[in-house]
Amino acid sequence: MTIADRYQALDAWIDAHFDEEVRFLQEMVRVPTDTPPGNNAPHAERTAELLQGFGLTAEKHAVPAEEVRAAGLAAITNLIVRRRYGDGGLTIALNAHGDVVPPGEGWTHDPYGAEIVDGKLYGRAAAVSKSDFASFTFALRALESLEAPLKGALELHFTYDEEFGGEMGPGWLLKNGLTRPDLMIAAGFSYEVVTAHNGCLQMEVTVQGEMAHAAIPDSGTDALQGAVHILNALYALNHEYKQVTSQVAGITHPYLNVGQISGGTNTNVMPGKAQFKLDRRMIPEENPAEVEAQIRRTIAEAAASFAPPRGGKALQVEVRRLLLANAMKPLPGNRPLVESIQKHGAELFGQPIPAVGTPLYTDVRLYVERGIPGVIYGAGPRTVLESHAKRADERLALEDLRRATKVVARTLLDLLS
């Protein structure tokens, strides 16, 4: 059988089992994995049960409860499926994360119903990234259906900490020596292969003033006004970021976003404490230590320049780092992955599959930081916006799932033959 014949056999197997693949994805979506609170062990148990039905044994690696709680989560069990073939060859890992942000408001479909309407499957995590629990599992099954001589090994990594940075997911597996692949593919979308992504710094800023009665405001120091003063300095810094341009295609400029603000006790009380959380996206060219130092310096200078009422207390500011996710940079060894995905993607999708960067950050960086070349590719639309990821009515076009599964299966055949 020629390699072209084997590609066709893979495609035919996936077509013949596609209804089964869709049902598997529906089961993945129907088990909630809202993070927070991050009680994701039940989803891992259900996934392992379904995989066992395919003859695939999943190792269950429960992260110790104290580590999970320290990370702000409830329960995590990461899964590894190991398939060993002939001697020599590469070990390739396929990683998808099961945790996802809560549904939020505005849905016109049940977030956990996995309804199919007009060729699209709706549900939280349908696109990001439970779709690739399905694409990666069925690509593996299709590959093994050939009974062709293969070298190397294949691993499925289904993990549950991407939303909080990945350290309790793939980071935990890698740190504890439970896996060390040679190459890896992480969950992504179908119309591009991602080779780089932004880094992310998240910080919590607590501004302490002095609470006072609203009728006599000069008797205290308004922490909320102080926070606004600091925020204005940060937003001015954000304007400067927009003048910086990344050289990586698909990535534009750095950006700072304040996504959460809290404070105060009542409407008739001057707030003595205010708190906000910021998210700073870092382009691959930036140095994370320098970025963090600049933000801390900006906050400190703004706090020092805030003038409290005469005799009032000066602002006290505490800055706490919540997350530091480094940017993903391409490693030279990813070339075989990129070329194979581009070749098969172009054939199956009927258009070029560019190699680009993305402004998102992912837990793929945790593999790359350890010298494991990786790319991001999987089932999904052209953009995050189209997928409605992290918004109401997240959806996946089932034809994208079908074709992406074929691309991944063919790529695995190329690399393990």
HUHU-V207210 format. One record per helix or strand of 3 or more residues. SS is the DSSP state (alpha for helix, beta for strand). FROM is the first residue (numbers start at 1). LEN is the number of residues. If there is no record, write none. Layout:
# HUHU-V207210
ss={SS,SS}
from={FROM,FROM}
len={LEN,LEN}
This chain:
# HUHU-V207210
ss={alpha,alpha,alpha,beta,alpha,beta,beta,beta,alpha,beta,alpha,beta,beta,beta,alpha,alpha,beta,beta,alpha,beta,alpha,beta,alpha,beta,alpha,beta,alpha}
from={3,18,41,58,65,77,86,120,131,151,170,183,192,199,214,223,255,273,288,316,332,354,365,373,384,395,398}
len={14,13,13,5,6,8,12,3,15,9,6,4,6,10,6,19,9,10,18,10,18,5,4,4,4,3,19}
